[in-house]
Amino acid sequence: MSVFSRSQQTWIREFLKIAVVHGGEKSQPENFIYENLSPRSTKTYQPVACDIADALCESGFKHVCVLPENIDLPQRLKELNIDLVVTNSGGLQGFDSMCHLPSMLEMLGVPYVGHSPMTAGVLDNKHLFKHEINAAGIPTAPFITVALGEDIHSIANQQKLDSMEAEFGSTFVVKPVSGRASVHVYPVFERDQLKQKIEQVQAATNNTVMVEPFLSGREFVVAVAGPVVFKNDELSKRDEPLAFSITERVLLEDEPIFTSMDVKPITDDRLLKVDDPELRKQLADLGIKIFKQLGLHTLVRVDLRMDSQGKLYVLETNPKPDLKRPEGNKLSIVCHDIKSEGMSYHDLIQSMVFNRLVYLNNTRPGALSHCFNDKFASLESA
């Protein structure tokens, strides 16, 4: 079976119990045993989790709730007999927090819409991700990492910086290896200022810092999701992952990097649909190659930028792109041009759920044996 029959889709909407899980609130001590360092800046994503849950309810799913990721989550999932979790969390606290929710769900045996723990960790640690795609021949700018206690002025680091400067110029970008929304990301225009900026980011994150050359060209994003797509009230399976919302991020003259959504809302005037067919294909191909190379199964957003000569480089792949429901002029980047695929926000959310369920049903049916009963199986040809 490639996808679910219409009768099975109706059954899923009628009976499947779904929890959309967002990050817990670290300011509430009852959410954990002891407080831990958090390199990734804290954000719960609760409003977006509610958007996702509302979209599922409005699409006919009868049993949907929203829960926080905290110490009580396993018991709450058990009490509510949750069949499937939609992950929308960057973690509660601690290192590699993007891995915590999928790791917990793997341990509990609860299927989920999201990345596996190891994949989430690779995507969220920019230096590990860049090593991975570089080994696959996918273009990404060179970089160095500076861990706590390491010296930017070491011979090895200075040689690598010399090489970057010779190829890309004397401006650099300092960023955390794990972060979100361009928080603690700084362009550095004088090389002798690198040490101060690195120490500033290390102090804020208690973690390793990455330094890469500043790419002075245009900036782009491409969203990539699984091959099972719901649109026009039909469920189908494509031969390739779906690359969509291929968009240029518009930079102002005094804006060397795209400003964080926490600083400046992402509005339609900051995004521009890529119409050039050749460029669209190039961006889509890179996004799909990353999706397949890393064995991904759910939505990501690939960020890319050109150098001064117009060559594309992959900056990073966001494992949890914002899925805010479009509202007036405020929107999420991945939903910017979803209409070009003939899809709505509701279609995208349903596609994510059905894509995961189809994959699990075809490859790991035991993961769904607690909820996909004989009645469900009998509907395959209905």
C-alpha positions as CSV (number, residue, x, y, z in Angstrom):
1,M,0.0,0.0,0.0
2,S,1.4,3.4,-0.9
3,V,-1.1,5.8,0.7
4,F,-4.3,5.5,2.8
5,S,-7.7,5.0,1.2
6,R,-10.3,7.8,1.6
7,S,-12.1,5.6,4.2
8,Q,-8.8,5.1,6.1
9,Q,-8.2,8.8,6.1
10,T,-11.7,9.3,7.6
11,W,-11.0,6.7,10.2
12,I,-7.7,8.4,11.2
13,R,-9.5,11.8,11.6
14,E,-12.3,10.1,13.6
15,F,-10.3,7.9,16.0
16,L,-6.6,8.8,16.2
17,K,-5.6,10.7,19.4
18,I,-3.0,13.3,18.6
19,A,-0.9,15.6,20.9
20,V,0.9,18.6,19.6
21,V,3.8,19.1,22.0
22,H,5.6,22.4,22.5
23,G,8.5,23.4,24.7
24,G,8.0,23.6,28.4
25,E,8.5,26.8,30.4
26,K,11.9,26.9,32.0
27,S,10.9,29.6,34.4
28,Q,8.7,27.1,36.2
29,P,10.9,25.0,38.5
30,E,8.2,22.2,38.8
31,N,8.9,21.3,35.1
32,F,12.3,19.7,35.9
33,I,14.3,18.2,38.8
34,Y,17.3,20.5,38.6
35,E,18.0,23.5,36.5
36,N,20.5,23.0,33.7
37,L,22.4,25.2,31.3
38,S,20.6,25.9,28.0
39,P,22.9,26.9,25.0
40,R,19.8,27.2,22.8
41,S,17.9,30.4,23.6
42,T,14.6,29.5,25.3
43,K,11.2,29.7,23.5
44,T,8.2,27.5,24.0
45,Y,6.6,27.8,20.6
46,Q,3.2,27.3,22.3
47,P,1.2,29.7,20.0
48,V,2.4,27.8,16.9
49,A,1.5,24.4,18.6
50,C,-2.0,25.8,19.0
51,D,-2.1,26.9,15.3
52,I,-1.1,23.3,14.3
53,A,-3.7,21.8,16.6
54,D,-6.4,24.2,15.4
55,A,-5.6,23.4,11.8
56,L,-6.0,19.6,12.5
57,C,-9.3,20.2,14.3
58,E,-10.6,22.4,11.5
59,S,-9.6,19.6,9.1
60,G,-11.8,17.1,10.8
61,F,-9.5,15.4,13.4
62,K,-11.6,14.7,16.4
63,H,-9.0,14.1,19.2
64,V,-6.3,16.7,19.3
65,C,-4.7,18.3,22.4
66,V,-1.7,20.6,23.1
67,L,0.8,19.6,25.8
68,P,4.1,21.0,27.1
69,E,7.4,19.1,27.0
70,N,8.3,18.8,30.7
71,I,8.7,16.2,33.5
72,D,5.0,15.3,33.4
73,L,4.7,14.6,29.7
74,P,5.1,10.8,29.8
75,Q,2.3,10.4,32.3
76,R,0.1,12.8,30.4
77,L,0.6,10.9,27.2
78,K,-0.3,7.7,29.0
79,E,-3.4,9.1,30.7
80,L,-4.7,10.6,27.4
81,N,-3.9,7.4,25.4
82,I,-2.1,9.5,22.8
83,D,-1.5,7.6,19.6
84,L,0.7,10.1,17.8
85,V,2.7,13.2,18.8
86,V,3.4,16.1,16.5
87,T,6.7,17.6,17.8
88,N,6.9,21.4,17.9
89,S,9.5,21.9,20.6
90,G,13.1,23.1,20.8
91,G,13.4,21.4,24.2
92,L,12.9,22.5,27.8
93,Q,16.6,23.0,28.8
94,G,20.0,21.4,28.6
95,F,22.4,20.6,25.8
96,D,21.2,19.2,22.5
97,S,17.7,20.0,23.6
98,M,16.2,19.4,20.1
99,C,16.9,15.7,20.7
100,H,15.1,15.4,24.0
101,L,11.5,15.1,22.9
102,P,12.1,12.5,20.1
103,S,14.4,10.6,22.5
104,M,11.7,10.5,25.1
105,L,9.1,9.4,22.6
106,E,11.4,6.6,21.3
107,M,11.9,5.4,24.8
108,L,8.1,5.5,25.5
109,G,7.2,3.8,22.2
110,V,5.0,6.7,21.1
111,P,5.2,7.4,17.3
112,Y,5.7,11.0,16.3
113,V,5.9,13.5,13.5
114,G,9.4,14.8,13.7
115,H,13.1,13.9,13.2
116,S,14.8,11.0,14.9
117,P,17.0,12.0,17.9
118,M,20.3,11.7,16.1
119,T,19.1,13.5,13.0
120,A,17.6,16.3,15.1
121,G,21.0,16.7,16.8
122,V,23.0,16.8,13.6
123,L,20.6,19.4,12.1
124,D,20.6,21.6,15.2
125,N,24.4,21.5,15.5
126,K,25.5,23.6,12.5
127,H,29.1,22.4,12.5
128,L,28.1,18.7,12.4
129,F,25.6,19.4,9.7
130,K,28.1,21.2,7.6
131,H,30.6,18.3,8.0
132,E,27.9,15.9,6.8
133,I,26.8,17.8,3.7
134,N,30.4,18.8,2.8
135,A,31.3,15.1,2.8
136,A,28.3,14.6,0.3
137,G,29.7,17.2,-2.0
138,I,27.0,19.8,-1.2
139,P,28.4,23.3,-1.3
140,T,28.8,25.0,2.1
141,A,31.2,27.7,3.2
142,P,34.3,26.8,5.1
143,F,34.3,27.4,8.9
144,I,36.2,26.9,12.1
145,T,34.8,26.2,15.6
146,V,36.1,27.7,18.8
147,A,35.2,25.7,21.9
148,L,35.3,27.0,25.4
149,G,38.9,27.5,26.4
150,E,40.2,27.3,22.8
151,D,42.2,30.1,21.3
152,I,41.1,31.9,18.1
153,H,44.7,32.9,17.7
154,S,46.1,29.4,17.4
155,I,48.3,28.7,14.3
156,A,45.7,26.3,12.9
157,N,42.8,28.7,13.3
158,Q,44.7,31.6,11.9
159,Q,45.7,29.6,8.8
160,K,42.1,28.7,8.2
161,L,41.0,32.3,8.6
162,D,43.8,33.3,6.1
163,S,42.3,30.9,3.6
164,M,38.8,32.2,4.1
165,E,39.8,35.8,3.8
166,A,41.7,35.0,0.6
167,E,38.7,33.5,-1.0
168,F,35.8,35.5,0.4
169,G,37.1,38.7,1.9
170,S,37.8,40.1,5.3
171,T,34.3,40.0,6.8
172,F,33.2,37.1,8.9
173,V,30.1,35.8,10.7
174,V,30.2,34.6,14.3
175,K,27.3,32.3,15.4
176,P,26.4,29.7,18.0
177,V,26.6,26.1,16.7
178,S,23.2,25.6,18.2
179,G,20.6,28.3,18.1
180,R,17.4,29.7,16.6
181,A,16.1,32.8,14.7
182,S,19.6,34.4,14.2
183,V,19.9,35.0,18.0
184,H,23.6,35.8,18.9
185,V,24.6,35.8,15.2
186,Y,27.0,38.7,14.3
187,P,28.8,39.9,11.2
188,V,32.3,41.0,12.1
189,F,33.9,43.5,9.7
190,E,37.4,43.6,11.3
191,R,39.3,40.4,11.9
192,D,40.9,41.7,15.1
193,Q,37.3,41.9,16.5
194,L,36.7,38.2,16.2
195,K,38.0,37.3,19.7
196,Q,35.7,39.7,21.4
197,K,32.6,38.5,19.5
198,I,33.5,34.9,20.0
199,E,33.8,35.4,23.8
200,Q,30.5,37.3,23.8
201,V,28.6,34.4,22.1
202,Q,30.4,31.8,24.3
203,A,29.3,33.7,27.4
204,A,25.7,33.8,26.2
205,T,25.5,30.1,25.1
206,N,28.1,28.3,27.2
207,N,28.9,26.4,24.0
208,T,31.1,26.1,21.0
209,V,31.1,29.0,18.5
210,M,31.4,28.8,14.7
211,V,33.2,31.4,12.5
212,E,32.6,31.4,8.8
213,P,33.1,33.9,6.0
214,F,30.4,36.4,5.3
215,L,28.7,35.7,1.9
216,S,27.8,39.1,0.4
217,G,25.2,37.9,-2.2
218,R,21.5,37.2,-2.2
219,E,19.9,34.9,0.5
220,F,17.3,32.2,-0.2
221,V,15.3,29.5,1.6
222,V,13.6,26.4,0.3
223,A,11.2,24.3,2.4
224,V,11.3,20.5,1.9
225,A,8.8,18.0,3.2
226,G,8.0,14.3,2.7
227,P,6.7,12.8,-0.6
228,V,3.1,12.1,0.8
229,V,1.0,15.2,0.0
230,F,-2.6,16.1,0.9
231,K,-4.2,18.7,-1.4
232,N,-7.5,19.1,-3.3
233,D,-8.9,16.7,-0.8
234,E,-6.7,13.9,-2.2
235,L,-3.8,12.0,-0.7
236,S,-1.0,11.1,-3.0
237,K,2.7,10.0,-3.0
238,R,5.2,11.7,-5.2
239,D,8.4,10.2,-6.5
240,E,10.5,12.9,-4.7
241,P,10.2,14.9,-1.5
242,L,8.2,18.1,-1.9
243,A,10.3,21.3,-2.3
244,F,8.2,24.4,-2.0
245,S,8.1,28.1,-0.9
246,I,11.3,28.8,-2.8
247,T,11.9,32.3,-1.6
248,E,14.4,35.1,-1.6
249,R,14.9,36.8,1.8
250,V,15.0,40.5,1.1
251,L,17.9,42.3,2.8
252,L,17.9,46.1,3.3
253,E,21.0,48.0,2.5
254,D,22.0,48.3,6.1
255,E,21.0,44.7,6.9
256,P,24.0,42.3,6.2
257,I,22.1,39.3,7.5
258,F,18.4,38.5,7.8
259,T,17.1,39.9,11.1
260,S,15.7,37.6,13.7
261,M,11.9,37.3,13.9
262,D,12.3,38.2,17.6
263,V,13.7,41.6,16.5
264,K,11.6,42.2,13.3
265,P,8.4,40.4,12.3
266,I,8.6,38.3,9.1
267,T,6.2,40.1,6.8
268,D,5.4,39.7,3.1
269,D,7.6,42.6,2.0
270,R,10.7,40.8,3.4
271,L,10.1,37.8,1.2
272,L,10.2,37.4,-2.6
273,K,9.1,34.4,-4.6
274,V,11.9,33.1,-6.8
275,D,10.5,33.0,-10.4
276,D,13.6,32.3,-12.4
277,P,13.1,28.6,-13.5
278,E,16.8,27.8,-13.5
279,L,17.4,29.2,-10.0
280,R,14.3,27.6,-8.7
281,K,15.4,24.2,-9.9
282,Q,18.9,24.7,-8.5
283,L,17.5,25.6,-5.0
284,A,14.9,22.8,-5.1
285,D,17.6,20.2,-6.1
286,L,19.9,21.3,-3.3
287,G,17.0,21.1,-0.8
288,I,15.9,17.6,-2.0
289,K,19.5,16.3,-2.0
290,I,19.9,17.3,1.6
291,F,16.6,15.8,2.5
292,K,17.5,12.5,0.9
293,Q,21.2,12.5,2.0
294,L,20.3,12.8,5.7
295,G,17.4,10.4,5.4
296,L,14.8,13.0,6.6
297,H,11.1,12.2,6.9
298,T,9.5,15.5,7.9
299,L,9.6,19.2,7.2
300,V,12.8,21.3,7.2
301,R,13.8,24.7,5.9
302,V,17.1,25.0,4.0
303,D,18.8,28.4,4.2
304,L,21.3,29.3,1.4
305,R,23.3,32.3,0.4
306,M,25.3,33.4,-2.7
307,D,28.8,34.8,-2.6
308,S,29.8,37.8,-4.5
309,Q,30.2,35.7,-7.7
310,G,26.6,34.3,-7.5
311,K,27.7,30.8,-6.3
312,L,25.2,29.2,-3.9
313,Y,26.3,27.9,-0.5
314,V,24.1,26.1,2.1
315,L,24.1,27.9,5.4
316,E,22.1,25.5,7.5
317,T,19.0,23.3,7.6
318,N,16.4,24.3,10.2
319,P,15.0,21.2,11.9
320,K,12.0,23.0,13.3
321,P,11.0,25.8,10.9
322,D,8.3,28.1,12.1
323,L,4.8,26.9,11.3
324,K,2.9,29.9,12.3
325,R,-0.5,30.1,10.7
326,P,-0.5,32.9,8.1
327,E,-2.4,35.9,9.5
328,G,-2.7,39.1,7.6
329,N,0.8,40.4,6.7
330,K,2.5,38.2,9.2
331,L,3.6,34.7,8.1
332,S,6.1,31.9,8.4
333,I,8.7,31.6,5.7
334,V,7.7,28.0,4.9
335,C,4.1,29.1,4.2
336,H,5.1,32.1,2.1
337,D,4.4,30.5,-1.3
338,I,2.5,27.3,-0.3
339,K,-0.3,28.4,-2.6
340,S,1.9,27.8,-5.7
341,E,1.6,24.1,-4.9
342,G,-2.2,24.4,-4.8
343,M,-2.0,23.9,-1.0
344,S,-3.3,25.7,2.0
345,Y,-1.9,25.8,5.6
346,H,-4.3,23.1,6.5
347,D,-3.1,20.9,3.6
348,L,0.5,21.3,4.8
349,I,-0.3,20.3,8.4
350,Q,-2.3,17.3,7.2
351,S,0.5,16.3,4.7
352,M,3.0,16.2,7.6
353,V,0.7,13.9,9.7
354,F,-0.3,11.6,6.8
355,N,3.3,11.5,5.5
356,R,4.6,10.2,8.8
357,L,1.7,7.7,9.3
358,V,2.2,6.3,5.7
359,Y,5.9,5.9,6.3
360,L,5.5,4.1,9.6
361,N,2.6,1.9,8.3
362,N,4.7,0.8,5.3
363,T,8.1,0.4,7.1
364,R,7.4,0.0,10.8
365,P,3.8,-1.2,11.2
366,G,4.5,-2.4,14.7
367,A,4.9,1.3,15.8
368,L,1.2,1.8,15.0
369,S,-0.2,-1.6,16.1
370,H,-1.6,0.0,19.2
371,C,-4.0,2.2,17.1
372,F,-4.3,0.8,13.6
373,N,-6.6,-2.1,14.4
374,D,-8.3,-4.7,12.2
375,K,-11.2,-2.3,11.4
376,F,-8.6,0.2,10.0
377,A,-7.0,-2.5,7.9
378,S,-10.3,-3.6,6.5
379,L,-10.8,-0.1,5.1
380,E,-7.7,-0.3,2.8
381,S,-9.7,-1.0,-0.3
382,A,-12.9,0.8,0.7
